[in-house]
Every structure is written in C-alpha cells, then in structure tokens.
C-alpha cells in the first residue's frame, strides 16, 4: 500500500465521521407551507395538545415548520410529537 492510498483511506474515514456527526438524527418533518402569521398561537396550540391528552410537556418549541413537544401521551408513554401549526394535527409521533 502506498502512502497516497493510506492517506486517502484515512481522509475518507475522517470525512465519514464528520458527516455522521453533522447529520441530524431525526429532522423535523414538513408540517405546513403557510406563513407563521397563519399559525395557531402558542397558547391555542398548547390548549389543543392538552385536549389530545399530552401531559408533562418538558419541551414546547418551533421546529422547522412544526410545533414540537417532548412530553407524555394519553397512555403515559414518553412522546416526541410534531404538530401542524395551522390545524394542530399530529404530523409525526415518536413514542417510547
């Protein structure tokens, strides 16, 4: 193996490691194309989320074009949920 082959192999390994560290594990799904002026207010969205049975909300944030929460679902299981900010519909839910 020549010096160039070893260097290229090492460079490829470093590049793969850097790419894997910078790629998000789970990117937010697309939830809407509507402008934020059309979104439910944070208060209205929190009320809808509570009516759906989500509790113990530890995180409530805007993620991409979604409202996102980390909390517990109606069955008491940990949940990460993305909501459409226009109508409050669940777009994606990851439940432990």
PEBEL-V769705 format. One record per helix or strand of 3 or more residues. SS is the DSSP state (@ for helix, = for strand). FROM is the first residue (numbers start at 1). LEN is the number of residues. If there is no record, write none. Layout:
# PEBEL-V769705
SS|FROM|LEN, SS|FROM|LEN
This chain:
# PEBEL-V769705
@|3|20, @|36|3, @|42|10, =|55|9, =|66|7, =|78|7, =|90|6
